[in-house]
Every structure is written in C-alpha cells, then in structure tokens.
Amino acid sequence: MNQTVTREEYKAMVGTEIGVSDWFEITQERIDQFADCTEDWQYIHVDPEKAAQTPFGGTIAHGFLTMSMLSAMVSQMPTIDGVVMGVNYGMNKMRFVSPVPVGSRIRGRFVLGKVEDIRPGEIESTLNVTVEIEGRDKPALVAEWLGRRYFGEQA
C-alpha cells in the first residue's frame, strides 16, 4: 500500500482518495498508556467500572489519542520520492464526531485536498482525513491536516 510517487504524480492526486490505513485496535492498555503519557486520567478513559455508569457504557479513547493515531495511519499512504523530512504543520479544522469505545478498531481514510509550493524544496499538503470506527456509521474524527515535506534537492 505504501507506494512511492514523484512530486508531479502526488500533485496530480489532489481531489482523490490517496488511501485507507489498516485497522488499529484501541485497547484499554493503549488508553492507559496515553493517559499516563499526557497525565489525563479522566475516569471516562481509565476507570471501566465508573465509565460503565455513563452514557458511553464503558471507557472511551481520548480524542487526542485518536488524533495521535493519525501518525501511524498516514505512514501507510504514498510517499513522495526525494522527501528527506516531513513535519506536522497543524490542523485547519478538526472535530471529534463520535467517541471510540475500548475494544474498537479505527482506521484513517485520506483525501489529498491541496498541495502548495512553499519555497524551493518545500511543499505543504492538506489532507482531508476521516477516522472511521469499524461497524459504526459516524466517524470518530474528521480533520483538515496540514503537513510540510522537505526535499533533498532544491526544486
């Protein structure tokens, strides 16, 4: 799935779906590790008994955990020949549409929205991403994600 394309081929993909990632399971262990890393131990994430009494019926993933999984998901999308470094540049829009219950599987669906030349050797891409929850109609997350890619040679 992780094909390499030229810069011109990548730009020609604007407006198309460039890929769908593998599924990633959201286990309680993953949620707990994220809570420890971020010091966000809200009970809806880490206390299964207390969370069972909420409308969620159990623990749910942190929204930021779902967002953080985008890094693993996008690594399965096409790469651009000659890129030596890529960085996150931010989000234009992001919404946590639905909670992700523990035990769920999520995946990313990526549409290339825009590619802009920033300066020689640097481009910015806008990915329209949807994080789907297996077996659910509503996604977990929708976002416009900005990334910068740097090339080894000057364009």
HELIX and SHEET records of a PDB file:
HELIX    1   1 ARG A    7  ALA A   12  1                                   6    
HELIX    2   2 GLN A   28  THR A   38  1                                  11    
HELIX    3   3 TYR A   43  VAL A   46  1                                   4    
HELIX    4   4 PRO A   48  ALA A   51  1                                   4    
HELIX    5   5 GLY A   63  SER A   68  1                                   6    
HELIX    6   6 LEU A   70  VAL A   74  1                                   5    
SHEET    1   A 2 THR A   4  VAL A   5  0                                        
SHEET    2   A 2 THR A  79  ILE A  80  1                                        
SHEET    1   B 3 GLU A  17  VAL A  20  0                                        
SHEET    2   B 3 ARG A 105  ARG A 119 -1                                        
SHEET    3   B 3 PHE A  24  GLU A  25 -1                                        
SHEET    1   C 5 GLU A  17  VAL A  20  0                                        
SHEET    2   C 5 ARG A 105  ARG A 119 -1                                        
SHEET    3   C 5 GLU A 122  ILE A 133 -1                                        
SHEET    4   C 5 LEU A 141  PHE A 151 -1                                        
SHEET    5   C 5 VAL A  83  PHE A  96 -1                                        
END                                                                             
